[in-house]
């Protein structure tokens, strides 16, 4: 099977009623080489019953208890039997050409993932994600988030894909592992992208594959939870994945970036969850050390080569000013 499309969902039936038809259209499910899998994360809104009645040919993976995005996505990835898998959030609507635009081209064998262009549903010409970059200071940058489509630099590659609507090569996942379930949500896709980079895989950016994202369809938009988990996972991903040869030189800039984000939290009223999350991440020393041992075994990319893939001009995007073309300059 060439492609499996996976939709994790939790009490998101209203969104799924819109998402699933777009997935079926993009997948062209009369194609025997495409399978659609919905992972129900122990919903209580009748999702499974509705799926069986409305889409009996869709494969359902029903979890017995709610585990969060990473666990639900991993259950779908384990169930898939395909060369490529596509992850789609249940509150995403795909363009009919979303699959064709990504997979009809020649994909080099060292490409492990494809990042797509995601726009906001309520601002249909505004970018929600144009692939993620990872800065030398140890902070992920959702590139061009909040910018108009006209600002898209359409760069060829990025550091990692946003898992709200992304493609992954199953051979790459088999080598590098799936989403880190302890992270739950936020930074879990950056963590996976980091491991893929360390193992030598590249991520292509495919702006022709377009979708529209509502945001918070299953796991909410609670500001405290988002700020806390993002800060906690940011620390785990940085200290766990960054090679030793880059870690010491990156640590001072990382400290500066963290302090800057805490100061911004004072203005936005999120300094407490950001501070608590930062502390919680640093206190997970045992997990960080386990991650470092894991990534050391799979790492084939030299630190110097990884550094070339990192965004070095990170202050403008950290300040909210995205300048097209900056990530393409990945030299010293």
C-alpha positions, 0 to 999 in steps of 0.5 A: 500500500502506497499511502495511509491517511491517519486522523486522530480524534477526541470528541471532535465529531463536528470537526470530523464531519467536515474533515473526513469528506475532504480527506476522502476526496484528497485520498481518492479512496477508490484507489486501492493503494490508499487507506484512511484510518481514524483513531478515536481517542476514547471519545464520548460524543458518538464518533465511532457509531457515526463512523460505522454508519457514515463511513463503513469502509474507513478503518477505525482504531478505537482506544479504550482510554484517552491518551492524548495526541501523541499516543493516538497518532502512534496507534494509527501509525502502528496500524498503517501498512504503507510506504507513506503515512499522512497525519491529518488533524480532525479540524483540518480541511484538505484541498482536493489536490493535497495528496497528488501535489505531494506524492506525484513528484519524484521524492529523493530516497533521503527525504523522510517527511514532507511539510505542507502549507497550512492556512487558518480556516477563519483567515483563509489567506493567512499562514498557520504553518509553512513548516517548522524551523529549529533555531540554534538557540534551541527554540522551534519557529513556526515559520511565517505563522500569521503572515499572508500567503503572499509572504511564503518564500516557498523554500525547498526544505525546512527542519520539520513538518507540522503534524497537523497535516504532514507526510512521513516515510514509514522507513524513516519512522521505522529507523527513528521511532514514532512520536515521543508519547511522554510529550503529549502535544506541542513540540512532539512533531519537532522532536520527531523532526529532530530525530529524523534530521539526526539520522540524516533524513531531510524534510521537503516543504511542499506549499502546493499541498494546502489545507485549512486548520481551525485549531484546537479541534480535539485537545483544546486551546486552553492557554495555560495548558498550551503555554505550560506544555510548550515550555516544558517540551521545549526544554526536553527537546533541546537538552535531549536532542542537541548533540554535545558538540553544539549543546555548550555553544547553544546553551547561552543563547537558549537561556537568553531565548527562554528569558525573553519568552518569560518576559513576553509572558509577563505582558501576555499574562502567561509567565506562570505557566511558562515558568512552571513548564520550563522548570518541569522540563528541566527537572525531567533529567532522567528522561533527558538522559534517556533521550540522549542515549537513544539519539546517540545510537541513531545519529549519523549526521555530524554536528557541523552538518546539523548546524547547517540545517538550523536557523541562525537568524532567529531573533526576528522570528522570535520577535514576531517579524518573519523575513522571507528567505532567512532559513535558506541562509543556513551558513555560519 
